[in-house]
Amino acid sequence: MSVTAVGQFRRHLPAYLAGAVVLAAFQLAMNRIDWLSKSAVDRIFSDHPEEAWKPAVFMLGLAVFAFVTRVASRLFVFNAGRDVEYELRGLLLARLHRLGTAFYRRMSSGEIMSRSTNDLAQVRLLYGFGVLNMVNVVFAFGSALQVLMSISVKLTLATFVTFPLTVFLTRSFSKRIFEKTRANQAALGKLTESLQTNLAGVRVVRSFALETRELHRFQEVNRQYLEASLALARVRGLFMPLLGAVSAGGVLVFFWYGGSLLLLGPAQGGISKGDFFAFHLALTRMYWPVFALGFVLSIVQRGRASFARMKEIFDALPEVEDGPLPAPKDSRGEIAIKGLSFEYGARKVLDGVSFEVPAGKSIAIVGRTGSGKSTLAMLLARLLPTPKGAVRIDGNDVCDLPLTFVRQTVGYAQQDAFLFSTTVARNIAFSLDDPDTAEAMDTIREAAREAQVAEEALSLPEQFDTVVGERGVQLSGGQKQRVALARALSWGPRILVLDDPLSAVDAKTEAAILQAIERQAKKRTVVLITHRIAAAARCDSIVVLDQGRVVERGTHDELLRVQGIYAAFAEEQRMAHELDELDVEPPSAAPSDADCVEVA
Ligand SMILES: Nc1ncnc2c1ncn2[C@@H]1O[C@H](COP(=O)(O)OP(=O)(O)OP(=O)(O)O)[C@@H](O)[C@H]1O
């Protein structure tokens, strides 16, 4: 469903209509107050001045009514504006969840943040303040014009002599305000992006002692934003006083021509004192909305410019869409990959990859860095646009299945251990519906034990309730990796894909984690991406990738016998192990042949 400015307006039409009705009632009351003023003034100068109290009492009643309708109109319309903002914020996040790597390559997170906050605030103003005042201008104009024209058509036309100039100014300035606002919002986006990059990389900046250079770069973006803001302020600043001056011209005409009509009096074709007074009231009432029109138009233009920037996110097409089949009730966890090729742009990173994993078995994907292992894992979970017919789960093409089903079935624990800025427990329990129950806590502790991070978690100041800081800044690289692994283990999907979960652990911890992964493999299908031969050896089968192609397939022993890339890796790692003279794992924790599945 596409998100349009008109569509959002239509969704809240009842509230806007209610707001319009009470605004109309308010302006009607103001119209009646003008007429009652005329009546009161004429009575004061008549033979019975004591009767002036009657219209005055009515005016008081109408003033109360006007107050109530004015407040109600704001409640209806401003609340609708807030509702639009609330909905757009939700839609924005939902869309951002669906968009893929191509979009995130194009738009930085700073830019997205700017559009989701600054631009959204401008859009809220458009749907609240902007709409209210646009409607109010029309009603106020009609209500005042009725008083003016009824009192004197000639005087009305005379005071309107400046009107064409007002229209001309409004039109030409609103276009310039729109353009300047777009430029201003774009500059703000760049500023937010620069600030966010500096914050995220503050440690790198400090460790390279490049604060001064980064500050200079930031100042450049900062200066561009300042210039864009000043350019916008100049246009807006010129517009309002110009409009005010033109309006004041009309008031001057009123006093000059209206004054002469007053001196003539009604008997000689002029106007009464009450007419003069009411005309002035109505004219002031009308000039205010015309004057405010400039401000309102600038809000509308800013809102439009911001909506256009947000629409770029709403209109971005997800690379991966739901398939047409209904979600199967369950999954056995059988994987079949056939002729899978994939390119990033023009660069082919997977080329005709084929292999199968029977349900409940484990497979290791081994290969040099950049050989396409993570890409393969992401295609399995449809985190990238998987080619049709290349990946099947339980015989179903993943492209035909609902995305939620695929991603719940294929649990992909990424290589970069991303932690949320919350507690250790909540990071582990990310996939659990209710992480605060005693049952969830048992799962969390069990997963932490399996991932060999329980002891360290318990030694933290508030144990599992310790907040790990932004992206887990308070934990070491290895701790982060194991918390992320615990998260994957607590998830328990049918197919567990672990992307290099051992890159930052020592030999002893590695052995313990491998045993945990082996226990997992008894319950589900496991795809283990690893550089470690010791880890691959424990899997039922091994696939070796080289430059995106499957170059070897078999069990650990079979591959050793082939004397190919895998055997070379094994030899490299054995020699590195011996050369480093790393302390040998205690016999109890060391992997034994008996632990291996189908390793002869
Ligand atoms: N988003 C991307 N856009 C363009 N190229 C990419 C992208 N992600 C990865 N690549 C490239 O695709 C190739 C395969 O990357 P991939 O991450 O799948 O390799 P890998 O085998 O998992 O490597 P490693 O063991 O270092 O994690 C690499 O050459 C990489 O530069």
The ligand as a Tripos MOL2 file, in Angstrom:
@<TRIPOS>MOLECULE
LIG
   31    33     1     0     0
SMALL
NO_CHARGES

@<TRIPOS>ATOM
      1 N1         26.7850   -5.7380    0.5040 N.pl3     1 LIG1
      2 C1         27.7810   -6.0560   -0.3340 C.ar      1 LIG1
      3 N2         27.9460   -5.3500   -1.4720 N.ar      1 LIG1
      4 C2         28.9300   -5.6720   -2.3370 C.ar      1 LIG1
      5 N3         29.8010   -6.6670   -2.1710 N.ar      1 LIG1
      6 C3         29.6940   -7.4070   -1.0590 C.ar      1 LIG1
      7 C4         28.6790   -7.1290   -0.0740 C.ar      1 LIG1
      8 N4         28.8070   -8.0130    0.9250 N.ar      1 LIG1
      9 C5         29.8590   -8.8020    0.5950 C.ar      1 LIG1
     10 N5         30.3830   -8.4270   -0.5830 N.ar      1 LIG1
     11 C6         31.5120   -9.0710   -1.2790 C.3       1 LIG1
     12 O1         31.1240  -10.3990   -1.5950 O.3       1 LIG1
     13 C7         32.1940  -11.2740   -1.3710 C.3       1 LIG1
     14 C8         31.7520  -12.4100   -0.4480 C.3       1 LIG1
     15 O2         31.4930  -11.8550    0.8280 O.3       1 LIG1
     16 P1         31.0660  -12.7460    2.0590 P.3       1 LIG1
     17 O3         30.8540  -11.8670    3.2270 O.co2     1 LIG1
     18 O4         29.9110  -13.6030    1.6430 O.co2     1 LIG1
     19 O5         32.3500  -13.6370    2.2550 O.3       1 LIG1
     20 P2         32.7450  -14.5930    3.4480 P.3       1 LIG1
     21 O6         33.2110  -15.8510    2.8330 O.co2     1 LIG1
     22 O7         31.6430  -14.6930    4.4370 O.co2     1 LIG1
     23 O8         33.9670  -13.7980    4.0660 O.3       1 LIG1
     24 P3         34.5010  -13.8050    5.5850 P.3       1 LIG1
     25 O9         35.0010  -15.1630    5.8890 O.co2     1 LIG1
     26 O10        35.5740  -12.7690    5.5720 O.co2     1 LIG1
     27 O11        33.3410  -13.3970    6.4280 O.co2     1 LIG1
     28 C9         33.3390  -10.4760   -0.7970 C.3       1 LIG1
     29 O12        34.2750  -10.2640   -1.8230 O.3       1 LIG1
     30 C10        32.7150   -9.1700   -0.3750 C.3       1 LIG1
     31 O13        33.5790   -8.0930   -0.6080 O.3       1 LIG1
@<TRIPOS>BOND
     1     1     2 1
     2     2     3 ar
     3     2     7 ar
     4     3     4 ar
     5     4     5 ar
     6     5     6 ar
     7     6     7 ar
     8     6    10 ar
     9     7     8 ar
    10     8     9 ar
    11     9    10 ar
    12    10    11 1
    13    11    12 1
    14    11    30 1
    15    12    13 1
    16    13    14 1
    17    13    28 1
    18    14    15 1
    19    15    16 1
    20    16    17 2
    21    16    18 1
    22    16    19 1
    23    19    20 1
    24    20    21 2
    25    20    22 1
    26    20    23 1
    27    23    24 1
    28    24    25 2
    29    24    26 1
    30    24    27 1
    31    28    29 1
    32    28    30 1
    33    30    31 1
@<TRIPOS>SUBSTRUCTURE
     1 LIG1         1 GROUP 0 **** ****
